[in-house]
Amino acid sequence: MNVGIIGDIAQAEVQFRSKNLHLNAVSPENIPQFAKDLKGTKVVTMTPASGGPLIGFSWADNQPWKDVRVRRAMSMAMDRDQIAKGHLRPEGLRGHRREAGHVLEHAAVGGLGRVLARPEGARTSARVAAYLQHNVAEAKKLLDAAGYNAQKPLEMDMVYPGVYYGRDWPTRVDTFQSMAADTGVIKMKHASIDYTKYIAGYWRGGAMFEGINQKVAAQFPPGGAAAATAFEWLISYFTPKGVSTAVASAWPQAWTRC
């Protein structure tokens, strides 16, 4: 078996057209066109993955994310439905006899099934669900209560490794940036860095990091932690020594029970 590892998705698509690669080589937005152009191409849908992109906060001492109001404001600034429809474009597959949709994720990803706390799900409390809804007005109130406003904006970096995880990664950050700006308070900057530096200092950095242009920062990783079960997901993301910990030593009441 020969396995081709090509980090540049544009080059991978060229190789797929040339039939040198046979699967997982086309960006989501281009799948409908490839299926139309290349006779014999099969579009296969599957259950939600057990890993998905997320916004990860830094838990370093000089970061504002320790204030739950700031975290909730960022969450409510994001329009998850529009992010999914704009970047995943599931409707583009319907002409290929495939029904594709999206799952709105919370602390656990879609592939984990019934443990997932969906914004609209019966297993999600009304209080938690409220922070998963797009609500710019409420986000502004929370930021104001935390001491941030138009005169004192929350300026931050969104750190990510360029196009390593996908050609549309900078475009996705553009979307986050625009939605955050709608609050009139959060000013998000792109902070694209080399992949090896990103892995060491951010995705595997113990959730203790600063930005590139300024101290305040969040990161945008792919969310893959090889977690096949809810317990593996918990250990990977919600324990201090988890390979992709998103919480550092916060919430000991959660990870001490592992």
C-alpha positions as CSV (number, residue, x, y, z in Angstrom):
1,M,0.0,0.0,0.0
2,N,1.3,3.5,-0.9
3,V,-0.1,6.3,1.2
4,G,0.4,9.8,-0.2
5,I,0.7,12.6,2.4
6,I,0.1,16.0,0.8
7,G,-0.4,18.9,3.1
8,D,-1.5,21.3,0.3
9,I,-5.1,20.6,-0.5
10,A,-4.9,22.3,-3.9
11,Q,-2.1,19.9,-4.9
12,A,-4.1,17.0,-3.4
13,E,-7.0,17.9,-5.7
14,V,-4.7,18.0,-8.7
15,Q,-3.5,14.5,-7.9
16,F,-7.1,13.3,-7.4
17,R,-8.0,14.6,-10.8
18,S,-5.0,12.7,-12.2
19,K,-6.2,9.6,-10.3
20,N,-3.0,9.3,-8.3
21,L,-5.1,9.8,-5.1
22,H,-8.4,8.0,-4.6
23,L,-10.1,9.4,-1.5
24,N,-10.1,12.2,1.1
25,A,-8.3,14.6,-1.3
26,V,-11.0,17.2,-2.1
27,S,-12.0,20.2,0.0
28,P,-15.7,20.1,1.0
29,E,-16.7,23.1,-1.1
30,N,-15.3,21.5,-4.2
31,I,-16.8,18.0,-3.8
32,P,-20.0,18.7,-5.9
33,Q,-17.9,20.1,-8.8
34,F,-15.4,17.1,-8.7
35,A,-18.3,14.7,-8.6
36,K,-19.8,16.3,-11.7
37,D,-16.5,16.6,-13.6
38,L,-15.0,13.2,-12.9
39,K,-17.1,10.3,-14.1
40,G,-17.2,7.4,-11.7
41,T,-16.5,9.6,-8.6
42,K,-18.5,8.4,-5.6
43,V,-19.7,10.7,-2.9
44,V,-20.0,8.8,0.4
45,T,-21.6,10.3,3.5
46,M,-21.1,9.0,7.0
47,T,-22.0,9.6,10.6
48,P,-20.5,12.7,12.3
49,A,-16.8,12.5,13.1
50,S,-15.5,12.1,16.6
51,G,-13.4,15.2,16.1
52,G,-14.3,18.6,14.8
53,P,-12.9,22.2,14.7
54,L,-13.3,24.4,17.7
55,I,-12.2,27.7,19.3
56,G,-9.8,27.0,22.1
57,F,-9.1,29.5,24.8
58,S,-5.8,30.1,26.6
59,W,-5.9,29.7,30.4
60,A,-2.7,31.6,31.1
61,D,-2.9,34.1,33.9
62,N,-3.0,37.2,31.7
63,Q,-6.0,36.0,29.6
64,P,-9.6,37.2,29.9
65,W,-11.2,33.8,29.2
66,K,-11.2,32.9,32.9
67,D,-14.2,35.2,33.2
68,V,-17.1,33.0,32.2
69,R,-19.0,36.0,30.9
70,V,-16.3,36.6,28.2
71,R,-16.4,33.0,27.1
72,R,-20.1,33.0,26.9
73,A,-20.1,36.3,24.9
74,M,-17.7,34.8,22.4
75,S,-19.9,31.7,22.1
76,M,-23.1,33.9,21.5
77,A,-21.3,36.0,19.0
78,M,-20.8,32.9,16.8
79,D,-23.7,32.0,14.4
80,R,-23.1,28.2,14.2
81,D,-25.7,27.6,11.6
82,Q,-24.3,30.2,9.2
83,I,-20.7,28.9,9.8
84,A,-21.8,25.4,8.9
85,K,-23.8,26.4,5.9
86,G,-21.2,28.9,4.6
87,H,-18.2,26.6,4.9
88,L,-19.4,23.1,4.7
89,R,-22.2,23.8,2.1
90,P,-24.1,20.5,2.6
91,E,-26.8,21.6,0.2
92,G,-24.3,21.2,-2.7
93,L,-24.4,17.5,-2.3
94,R,-28.1,17.1,-2.7
95,G,-27.9,16.9,-6.5
96,H,-25.7,13.8,-6.0
97,R,-28.4,11.9,-4.2
98,R,-26.8,12.5,-0.9
99,E,-28.5,14.0,2.1
100,A,-25.9,15.8,4.2
101,G,-26.4,18.1,7.1
102,H,-24.5,19.3,10.1
103,V,-24.5,18.8,13.9
104,L,-24.1,21.8,16.2
105,E,-21.6,20.8,18.8
106,H,-21.0,21.8,22.4
107,A,-18.4,20.3,24.8
108,A,-18.6,17.0,23.0
109,V,-18.5,16.3,19.3
110,G,-21.2,15.0,17.0
111,G,-19.7,11.5,16.6
112,L,-20.1,10.8,20.3
113,G,-23.9,10.5,19.8
114,R,-26.2,10.7,22.7
115,V,-23.8,12.4,25.1
116,L,-23.7,15.4,22.8
117,A,-25.2,18.5,24.3
118,R,-27.0,20.0,21.3
119,P,-28.3,23.5,21.6
120,E,-31.8,22.4,20.8
121,G,-31.6,19.0,22.4
122,A,-33.8,17.7,25.3
123,R,-30.6,16.7,27.2
124,T,-29.4,20.3,27.2
125,S,-30.6,22.6,29.9
126,A,-32.2,25.8,28.9
127,R,-29.5,27.8,30.7
128,V,-26.7,26.1,28.8
129,A,-28.6,26.1,25.5
130,A,-28.9,29.9,25.7
131,Y,-25.2,30.4,25.4
132,L,-25.0,28.2,22.3
133,Q,-27.5,30.4,20.4
134,H,-26.5,33.4,18.2
135,N,-27.4,36.5,20.3
136,V,-25.2,39.5,19.7
137,A,-27.3,41.8,22.0
138,E,-26.7,39.4,25.0
139,A,-23.1,39.0,24.1
140,K,-22.7,42.8,24.3
141,K,-24.3,42.8,27.8
142,L,-22.0,40.1,29.0
143,L,-18.9,41.9,27.7
144,D,-20.0,45.1,29.2
145,A,-20.5,43.4,32.6
146,A,-17.0,42.0,32.2
147,G,-15.5,45.5,31.6
148,Y,-15.3,45.5,27.8
149,N,-17.0,48.0,25.6
150,A,-16.5,50.1,22.5
151,Q,-14.1,52.4,24.4
152,K,-12.3,49.4,25.9
153,P,-12.5,46.7,23.3
154,L,-11.4,43.1,23.7
155,E,-8.5,42.9,21.3
156,M,-7.3,39.3,20.6
157,D,-5.4,37.0,18.2
158,M,-6.9,33.9,16.6
159,V,-3.9,31.6,16.2
160,Y,-3.9,28.9,13.5
161,P,-1.4,27.2,11.2
162,G,-2.2,28.8,7.9
163,V,-3.8,26.5,5.4
164,Y,-2.3,23.3,6.9
165,Y,-5.7,22.1,8.1
166,G,-7.6,23.3,5.1
167,R,-7.4,25.8,2.3
168,D,-10.4,27.6,3.8
169,W,-9.0,27.9,7.3
170,P,-8.2,31.6,6.8
171,T,-11.6,32.1,5.4
172,R,-13.2,30.5,8.4
173,V,-11.2,32.9,10.7
174,D,-12.5,35.7,8.5
175,T,-16.0,34.6,9.4
176,F,-15.2,34.4,13.1
177,Q,-13.6,37.8,12.9
178,S,-16.7,39.3,11.2
179,M,-19.1,37.8,13.7
180,A,-17.0,38.9,16.7
181,A,-16.9,42.4,15.2
182,D,-20.7,42.5,15.2
183,T,-20.5,42.9,18.9
184,G,-18.7,46.2,18.5
185,V,-16.4,45.1,21.2
186,I,-14.4,42.0,20.2
187,K,-11.6,42.9,17.8
188,M,-10.1,39.7,16.4
189,K,-6.8,39.5,14.4
190,H,-5.5,36.7,12.2
191,A,-2.4,35.1,13.7
192,S,-1.2,32.6,11.1
193,I,2.0,30.7,12.1
194,D,4.1,27.8,11.0
195,Y,2.5,24.4,11.7
196,T,5.4,23.0,13.8
197,K,5.3,26.1,16.0
198,Y,1.6,25.9,16.2
199,I,1.6,22.2,17.3
200,A,4.2,22.7,20.0
201,G,3.0,26.0,21.4
202,Y,-0.7,25.9,20.9
203,W,-2.5,22.6,20.0
204,R,-0.2,20.6,22.2
205,G,0.7,23.6,24.4
206,G,-1.3,22.7,27.4
207,A,-3.8,25.5,26.8
208,M,-1.3,28.0,28.2
209,F,-0.3,30.5,25.4
210,E,-0.3,34.1,24.2
211,G,-1.0,35.6,20.8
212,I,1.5,36.6,18.1
213,N,0.5,40.3,17.8
214,Q,-0.7,40.7,21.4
215,K,-1.1,38.7,24.6
216,V,-4.8,37.9,24.5
217,A,-5.4,34.9,22.2
218,A,-7.5,31.9,21.3
219,Q,-6.7,29.2,18.8
220,F,-8.5,27.4,15.9
221,P,-7.5,23.7,15.8
222,P,-9.1,20.9,13.8
223,G,-10.3,19.2,17.0
224,G,-9.0,15.8,16.1
225,A,-7.8,13.9,19.2
226,A,-8.5,10.3,18.1
227,A,-11.3,10.1,20.6
228,A,-13.6,7.2,19.8
229,T,-15.6,7.3,23.0
230,A,-16.9,10.1,25.3
231,F,-14.4,9.0,28.0
232,E,-11.5,9.3,25.6
233,W,-12.8,12.7,24.6
234,L,-13.0,13.8,28.3
235,I,-9.4,12.7,29.0
236,S,-8.0,14.3,25.8
237,Y,-9.6,17.7,26.2
238,F,-10.7,18.1,29.8
239,T,-7.8,16.8,31.9
240,P,-4.6,18.8,32.5
241,K,-2.3,16.3,30.9
242,G,-4.6,15.4,28.0
243,V,-2.8,15.4,24.7
244,S,-5.0,18.2,23.5
245,T,-6.1,19.7,26.7
246,A,-8.4,22.7,26.3
247,V,-8.7,23.5,30.0
248,A,-5.2,23.2,31.5
249,S,-5.9,22.8,35.3
250,A,-9.3,24.5,35.3
251,W,-12.4,22.6,36.5
252,P,-10.7,20.1,38.8
253,Q,-14.2,18.8,39.7
254,A,-14.4,17.3,36.2
255,W,-11.0,15.8,35.7
256,T,-10.3,14.5,39.2
257,R,-13.2,12.0,38.5
258,C,-11.3,10.5,35.7
